[in-house]
Amino acid sequence: MSVSCFKRCVLLLLSCLVLFTLPSKSQPLQSENTSVLPFLLSDLQEGQRLAPYYLQWHDESDQATLSDALVALSDNRFLQPKVYHSQGLQKGAIWVLAQVNNDLTDTRQLVLEYVDHQLIDFTLYTASEKQGNYSLQAYLSLTQSFSTRQLAHHRFAAEITFEPKQTNWVLVRLGSDGQGFIFPNLRLWSPDAFAQQSSREVGLLAFLAGGCVVMALFALVTGVSTGIRYFYIYSAYSVSKVFAWGMITGVGHRFFVTDNFDWNYMSLAGGSSILFGIWFTRVFLETRRHVPKIDCLLQIMMANSALLILAALLKIKLMAVLCITVAMLLYPINFIAALIRWRQGTPQAAVFALGWGLLMAGLFSQALRDLGWIEHNLINYYWPPVASFSEVVVIMFAMGMQVFQLRKQKEEVEYRYARHLEHEAVNLEREVAFRTAELEVAKRRAERDAQTDPLTGICNRRSFFLKATASVEKANNDGLNVSLMMFDLDKFKSINDRFGHKTGDDALKLFTQTVKQYIRANDVFARLGGEEFVLLTCRDTQDAEKLAEQLRIATTQIELRCEKGEVKLSTSIGLAHLATSSHIDELLVRADNVLYAAKDTGRNQVFVAS
């Protein structure tokens, strides 16, 4: 593997990890609303979700008891969620509170079901009053024997009895054992409808598993008869899919590993399936020979799969979650490899690309669903295993095409064809290297131009908001002092009109150089446009106010001479300090308001926002 190839691989992995962490930081988990609408059983539809009829509390410690939850409830820390699907990778547990009113005249026995399989434990409490005595109705955990569950279902579900004309408060703890993806949503079913739905889902998974087993046996027999290695790998790959999806969807816990089940079985199964899949890709498409650069990435994917298996064996959950997500985000590499091999003249690679594209779409839907970018529903919940089965079928067809082609070709034709592929591969590598070099140069130039003000050489408006937003978020998290100054050079238009725009540009440059002499390396100094500048600094409020006054005085001492005489500069400064949970936009508005107050009351002065 070349150094440049390795660097690109590392950058790609880092980009995936950054993308992975965005959803949990991009938006708050909850709004400020502490009220909840009652869920009326007269309006119940089978499989209806409780959203938006519940409040939630995020227990980041993952150690809160029922008493702690009731304290949080009395403190109004149970709030209405901003989203009702996944909120990304989160630490701790989610507590959900719903008010269910049986406005009917008869007793109703209903099933409360958690919508996803990615959960370690599920605890259900009920009470007749919001602040009343909550009684434990069910505690379900992956570590328990499956025989202890109230209902035979591959996801967590429990029965609740609702007496006529009574109100029930339902409190549910959704635990991920430290850190994981939680979908804070629940479904209500009648027992008969729930049993039918469960049977349909098990039937679908059984059909998919049976199809994979049949194709695994067929591939094994074909491998024995032909001696072609990738048929053996494909057979192991198909079996690993049955193992993986059985563990992931919970069917394996329900029917096979009923006791001593652990989440690491899912990671171990998923890692094995990914490892066999990448191995099969490399052998079937002959990437080491025909696309060595892509093969480098595939080797890294295999290493990531091995790391996932190791994390499962060592029971390091966070590492396992990261490895699984990275693997799903890197799956397009197999698709790209197939397209390149198709362009090189291998028709079965196009079929392979189709099969892998189906799988890729399914796994990407799962990744986007886990990250909270798309809403959770039964379609995208079962899309990944259905897409995985479709991929196995399509790739089996691709292997049949390749076997037929191998038998049809003559020895001489194979030799010439291989030479032709080698020649095309070299040309393609040169073209990719040339285009990559051009793109790198253009990228560096564009990044520099996009972040720098061309006149003064400091940050422009775009790069200021990127850097300042990160600084304010860090200050909010770490409790640091942050202040923002907005500068407006006084009567700058008259300088341009009297001395010319070149002199005005020189004045802006001198002002920039003057300010840079007083600021620190971690301060963010930028030109917003025209004669408006902004400075974000991390220092005490007194030091910030002192700095603002120093900059005002220093501006008046700037000496600029031209043919038409001496130019005198002064600046009005608006200063705003960081308040609790302030955003950069709020700081700008506050600083801008006092800046205009300073200009309106005489200019050449510092006003501080209250």
Secondary structure, DSSP 8 states (H G I E B T S, - for coil): --HHHHHHHHHHHHHHHHHHHHHHHHS-SB-S------EEGGG--TTEE-TTSEEEEEETTS---HHHHHHHHHTT--B-BS-SS---EEEEEEEEEEEEEE-SSS-EEEEEEES-S--SEEEEEEESSTTS--EEEEEEETTS-GGG-SS--SS-EEEEEE-TTEEEEEEEEEEEEEEEE----EEEE-HHHHHHHHHHHHHHHHHHHHHHHHHHHHHHHHHHHH--HHHHHHHHHHHHHHHHHHHHHSHHHHHT--SS--HHHHHHHHHHHHHHHHHHHHHHHTHHHH-HHHHHHHHHHHHHHHHHHHHHHHT-HHHHHHHHHHHHHTTHHHHHHHHHHHHTT-HHHHHHHHHHHHHHHHHHHHHHHHHTSS---HHHHHHHHHHHHHHHHHHHHHHHHHHHHHHHS-HHHHHHHHHHHHHHHHHHHHHHHHHHHHHHHHHHHHHHHHHB-TTTSSB-HHHHHHHHHHHHHHHHHHT---EEEEEEETTHHHHHHHH-HHHHHHHHHHHHHHHHTTS-TT-EEEEEETTEEEEEE-S-HHHHHHHHHHHHHHHHT--EEETTEEE---EEEEEEE--TT--HHHHHHHHHHHHHHHHHTTSS-EEE--
